[in-house]
Amino acid sequence: MKIILASQSPRRRELLERMGITDFKIIPAREEEVATRTLTPDQLVEELSRRKCAEVAAAHPEALVIAADTMVAINNRVLGKPRTEEDAARMLAALSGRLHVVYTGVTVSQGGKTLTQHEMTSVRFRTLTQADIIRYIATGEPMDKAGAYGIQGYGSVLVEGISGDYYNVMGLPVCRLARMLARFGVDPLALAVEKTQKEQET
């Protein structure tokens, strides 16, 4: 089965491989992410993941396509990726000492069948000083991440606690995705066993 990840995110690629899916191609969607302001954050990430998946699936109808979109929201206000360091500083200041929610929409499609769901994880930041924010931005890490931080990197020192799927905060809710893939006849654990057996034989 041909599997395509419709994302160039290195984190999503890593998480898909951790699940046991190693034989896949990366073909990112080109459509610009345009927010529909009337949608709630959970509806928005579902819509964007659906659009990405549809774009790639149209060019590869025989493949199983996986697409995702992640956003951070605080009081239902969506924080995307910062465009400037000043933008990143504003986002981090808004998250400081407060609870926010990370939403990821996931869409899987193959042969005209499409399934879209979302996952949400609550994250609490410790109170940040201005120096904390300046130093973190100086690492360069915030600039390509929703909400201006990466929980799997230097941003881990900012996070006081989470409630929900950790991997969702990284950009791909692997447990939910595994259940979705099962509905397309794909079992990541079976693929992992097959890979392990082949490695043992060589």
DOTI-544630 format. One record per residue (C-alpha): x, y, z; residue in three letters. Coordinates in nm, 4 decimals, always signed. Layout:
// residues N
ATOM        xx        yy        zz  miti
ATOM         X         Y         Z   Ala
...
// end
This chain:
// residues 202
ATOM        xx        yy        zz  miti
ATOM   +0.0000   +0.0000   +0.0000   Met
ATOM   +0.1306   +0.3428   -0.0928   Lys
ATOM   +0.1158   +0.5796   +0.2063   Ile
ATOM   +0.1651   +0.9561   +0.1776   Ile
ATOM   +0.2191   +1.2046   +0.4566   Leu
ATOM   +0.0852   +1.5373   +0.3299   Ala
ATOM   +0.3172   +1.7386   +0.5529   Ser
ATOM   +0.6796   +1.8469   +0.5518   Gln
ATOM   +0.6893   +1.8679   +0.9318   Ser
ATOM   +0.9910   +1.6723   +1.0611   Pro
ATOM   +0.8012   +1.6117   +1.3853   Arg
ATOM   +0.5089   +1.4437   +1.2075   Arg
ATOM   +0.7490   +1.2353   +1.0040   Arg
ATOM   +0.9264   +1.1240   +1.3220   Glu
ATOM   +0.6005   +1.0368   +1.4971   Leu
ATOM   +0.4701   +0.8376   +1.2014   Leu
ATOM   +0.7928   +0.6361   +1.2046   Glu
ATOM   +0.7628   +0.5851   +1.5806   Arg
ATOM   +0.4208   +0.4334   +1.5197   Met
ATOM   +0.5789   +0.1667   +1.3002   Gly
ATOM   +0.4984   +0.3252   +0.9642   Ile
ATOM   +0.8332   +0.3706   +0.7904   Thr
ATOM   +0.7506   +0.3102   +0.4248   Asp
ATOM   +0.5819   +0.6334   +0.3180   Phe
ATOM   +0.6377   +0.9331   +0.0934   Lys
ATOM   +0.6240   +1.2968   +0.1933   Ile
ATOM   +0.4195   +1.5133   -0.0428   Ile
ATOM   +0.3178   +1.8347   +0.1351   Pro
ATOM   +0.0042   +2.0195   +0.0337   Ala
ATOM   +0.0712   +2.3545   -0.1311   Arg
ATOM   -0.2546   +2.5233   -0.0408   Glu
ATOM   -0.2063   +2.8237   +0.1841   Glu
ATOM   -0.3570   +2.7841   +0.5301   Glu
ATOM   -0.6358   +3.0419   +0.5422   Val
ATOM   -0.8360   +3.0570   +0.8644   Ala
ATOM   -1.2143   +3.0736   +0.8512   Thr
ATOM   -1.2931   +3.3081   +1.1375   Arg
ATOM   -1.6439   +3.1752   +1.1970   Thr
ATOM   -1.5145   +2.8296   +1.2910   Leu
ATOM   -1.4176   +2.7163   +1.6390   Thr
ATOM   -1.0556   +2.5941   +1.6800   Pro
ATOM   -1.1539   +2.2266   +1.6624   Asp
ATOM   -1.3605   +2.2861   +1.3480   Gln
ATOM   -1.0807   +2.4909   +1.1956   Leu
ATOM   -0.8057   +2.2291   +1.2329   Val
ATOM   -1.0399   +1.9661   +1.0916   Glu
ATOM   -1.1199   +2.1836   +0.7913   Glu
ATOM   -0.7566   +2.2645   +0.7194   Leu
ATOM   -0.6454   +1.9024   +0.7505   Ser
ATOM   -0.9302   +1.8011   +0.5200   Arg
ATOM   -0.8237   +2.0569   +0.2584   Arg
ATOM   -0.4607   +1.9430   +0.2692   Lys
ATOM   -0.5604   +1.5794   +0.2375   Cys
ATOM   -0.7993   +1.6457   -0.0501   Ala
ATOM   -0.5337   +1.8339   -0.2458   Glu
ATOM   -0.2779   +1.5547   -0.2251   Val
ATOM   -0.5345   +1.2740   -0.2630   Ala
ATOM   -0.6624   +1.4294   -0.5877   Ala
ATOM   -0.3175   +1.3812   -0.7421   Ala
ATOM   -0.2650   +1.0363   -0.5858   His
ATOM   -0.6092   +0.8677   -0.5719   Pro
ATOM   -0.4636   +0.5200   -0.5196   Glu
ATOM   -0.2670   +0.6160   -0.2090   Ala
ATOM   -0.3602   +0.6353   +0.1565   Leu
ATOM   -0.3046   +1.0002   +0.2436   Val
ATOM   -0.2541   +1.1358   +0.5954   Ile
ATOM   -0.2813   +1.5097   +0.6624   Ala
ATOM   -0.2810   +1.7106   +0.9833   Ala
ATOM   -0.3050   +2.0664   +1.1073   Asp
ATOM   -0.2160   +2.1893   +1.4561   Thr
ATOM   -0.3136   +2.5117   +1.6298   Met
ATOM   -0.2835   +2.6600   +1.9764   Val
ATOM   -0.5812   +2.8413   +2.1266   Ala
ATOM   -0.6209   +3.0439   +2.4427   Ile
ATOM   -0.9756   +3.1446   +2.5357   Asn
ATOM   -1.0768   +3.0271   +2.1859   Asn
ATOM   -0.8324   +3.2754   +2.0264   Arg
ATOM   -0.6167   +3.0888   +1.7774   Val
ATOM   -0.2400   +3.1336   +1.7800   Leu
ATOM   -0.0750   +3.0190   +1.4589   Gly
ATOM   +0.2946   +3.0287   +1.3729   Lys
ATOM   +0.4668   +3.3585   +1.4561   Pro
ATOM   +0.5687   +3.5718   +1.1604   Arg
ATOM   +0.8287   +3.7756   +1.3450   Thr
ATOM   +1.0208   +3.7559   +1.6716   Glu
ATOM   +0.7959   +4.0303   +1.8087   Glu
ATOM   +0.4947   +3.8172   +1.7200   Asp
ATOM   +0.6521   +3.5193   +1.8986   Ala
ATOM   +0.7163   +3.7332   +2.2068   Ala
ATOM   +0.3516   +3.8411   +2.2175   Arg
ATOM   +0.2336   +3.4813   +2.1932   Met
ATOM   +0.4651   +3.3589   +2.4673   Leu
ATOM   +0.3631   +3.6460   +2.6932   Ala
ATOM   -0.0028   +3.5556   +2.6366   Ala
ATOM   +0.0658   +3.1909   +2.7311   Leu
ATOM   +0.2745   +3.2767   +3.0379   Ser
ATOM   +0.1292   +3.1327   +3.3586   Gly
ATOM   -0.1892   +3.0263   +3.1842   Arg
ATOM   -0.3684   +2.7226   +3.0477   Leu
ATOM   -0.4098   +2.6859   +2.6724   His
ATOM   -0.5357   +2.4135   +2.4403   Val
ATOM   -0.3548   +2.2492   +2.1492   Val
ATOM   -0.5811   +2.1202   +1.8714   Tyr
ATOM   -0.4780   +1.8896   +1.5888   Thr
ATOM   -0.7085   +1.7969   +1.3058   Gly
ATOM   -0.6263   +1.4717   +1.1237   Val
ATOM   -0.7662   +1.3483   +0.7937   Thr
ATOM   -0.7055   +1.0084   +0.6349   Val
ATOM   -0.8219   +0.9370   +0.2808   Ser
ATOM   -0.8043   +0.6507   +0.0334   Gln
ATOM   -1.0075   +0.5546   -0.2711   Gly
ATOM   -1.2784   +0.8120   -0.2107   Gly
ATOM   -1.3187   +0.7257   +0.1577   Lys
ATOM   -1.2277   +1.0091   +0.3947   Thr
ATOM   -1.2201   +1.0263   +0.7734   Leu
ATOM   -1.1543   +1.3447   +0.9715   Thr
ATOM   -1.1186   +1.3812   +1.3486   Gln
ATOM   -0.9419   +1.6059   +1.5979   His
ATOM   -0.7577   +1.5773   +1.9272   Glu
ATOM   -0.7195   +1.8375   +2.2007   Met
ATOM   -0.4637   +1.8640   +2.4808   Thr
ATOM   -0.4558   +2.1176   +2.7641   Ser
ATOM   -0.1143   +2.2674   +2.8403   Val
ATOM   -0.0139   +2.4959   +3.1268   Arg
ATOM   +0.2882   +2.7256   +3.1069   Phe
ATOM   +0.4846   +2.8389   +3.4079   Arg
ATOM   +0.5064   +3.2134   +3.4555   Thr
ATOM   +0.7693   +3.3489   +3.2176   Leu
ATOM   +0.9920   +3.6484   +3.2744   Thr
ATOM   +1.0820   +3.8826   +2.9915   Gln
ATOM   +1.4321   +3.7332   +3.0040   Ala
ATOM   +1.2862   +3.3815   +2.9628   Asp
ATOM   +1.0990   +3.4920   +2.6518   Ile
ATOM   +1.3987   +3.6705   +2.4997   Ile
ATOM   +1.6284   +3.3737   +2.5592   Arg
ATOM   +1.3820   +3.1212   +2.4198   Tyr
ATOM   +1.3256   +3.3245   +2.1041   Ile
ATOM   +1.7046   +3.3526   +2.0663   Ala
ATOM   +1.7198   +2.9730   +2.0236   Thr
ATOM   +1.5212   +3.0123   +1.7009   Gly
ATOM   +1.2886   +2.7301   +1.8005   Glu
ATOM   +0.9599   +2.9258   +1.8231   Pro
ATOM   +0.9556   +3.0536   +1.4669   Met
ATOM   +0.8052   +2.7553   +1.2828   Asp
ATOM   +0.5705   +2.6306   +1.5517   Lys
ATOM   +0.2074   +2.6983   +1.6358   Ala
ATOM   +0.1885   +2.9016   +1.9537   Gly
ATOM   +0.5600   +2.9846   +1.9229   Ala
ATOM   +0.6931   +2.6860   +2.1177   Tyr
ATOM   +0.7930   +2.3235   +2.0790   Gly
ATOM   +0.7227   +2.0951   +2.3750   Ile
ATOM   +0.9721   +1.8361   +2.2473   Gln
ATOM   +1.2594   +2.0867   +2.2369   Gly
ATOM   +1.3839   +2.3780   +2.4443   Tyr
ATOM   +1.0196   +2.4734   +2.4996   Gly
ATOM   +0.9912   +2.1796   +2.7388   Ser
ATOM   +1.1303   +2.4023   +3.0154   Val
ATOM   +0.8313   +2.6356   +2.9760   Leu
ATOM   +0.5643   +2.3687   +3.0266   Val
ATOM   +0.4413   +2.3108   +3.3809   Glu
ATOM   +0.2025   +2.0285   +3.2942   Gly
ATOM   -0.0327   +1.8822   +3.0364   Ile
ATOM   -0.3631   +1.6959   +3.0315   Ser
ATOM   -0.4142   +1.4757   +2.7287   Gly
ATOM   -0.2037   +1.3384   +2.4448   Asp
ATOM   +0.1582   +1.4613   +2.4586   Tyr
ATOM   +0.2163   +1.3699   +2.0943   Tyr
ATOM   -0.0784   +1.5857   +1.9956   Asn
ATOM   +0.1182   +1.8866   +2.1219   Val
ATOM   +0.4037   +1.7788   +1.8937   Met
ATOM   +0.1635   +1.7847   +1.5991   Gly
ATOM   +0.0280   +1.4332   +1.5514   Leu
ATOM   -0.2044   +1.2472   +1.7940   Pro
ATOM   -0.0640   +0.9001   +1.7303   Val
ATOM   -0.3177   +0.7035   +1.9355   Cys
ATOM   -0.6122   +0.8626   +1.7562   Arg
ATOM   -0.4400   +0.8246   +1.4190   Leu
ATOM   -0.3790   +0.4541   +1.4845   Ala
ATOM   -0.7507   +0.4040   +1.5471   Arg
ATOM   -0.8329   +0.5955   +1.2294   Met
ATOM   -0.5874   +0.3920   +1.0224   Leu
ATOM   -0.7461   +0.0696   +1.1501   Ala
ATOM   -1.0616   +0.1705   +0.9633   Arg
ATOM   -0.8544   +0.1642   +0.6443   Phe
ATOM   -0.7077   -0.1769   +0.7212   Gly
ATOM   -0.3724   -0.0439   +0.8409   Val
ATOM   -0.2314   -0.1706   +1.1719   Asp
ATOM   +0.0867   +0.0185   +1.2730   Pro
ATOM   +0.1830   -0.2477   +1.5283   Leu
ATOM   +0.1571   -0.5208   +1.2650   Ala
ATOM   +0.3821   -0.3142   +1.0386   Leu
ATOM   +0.6288   -0.2697   +1.3255   Ala
ATOM   +0.6389   -0.6462   +1.3868   Val
ATOM   +0.6931   -0.7103   +1.0159   Glu
ATOM   +0.9816   -0.4607   +1.0087   Lys
ATOM   +1.1391   -0.6152   +1.3195   Thr
ATOM   +1.1205   -0.9658   +1.1735   Gln
ATOM   +1.2827   -0.8531   +0.8490   Lys
ATOM   +1.5662   -0.6862   +1.0424   Glu
ATOM   +1.6231   -1.0046   +1.2437   Gln
ATOM   +1.6442   -1.2110   +0.9247   Glu
ATOM   +1.9150   -0.9947   +0.7737   Thr
// end
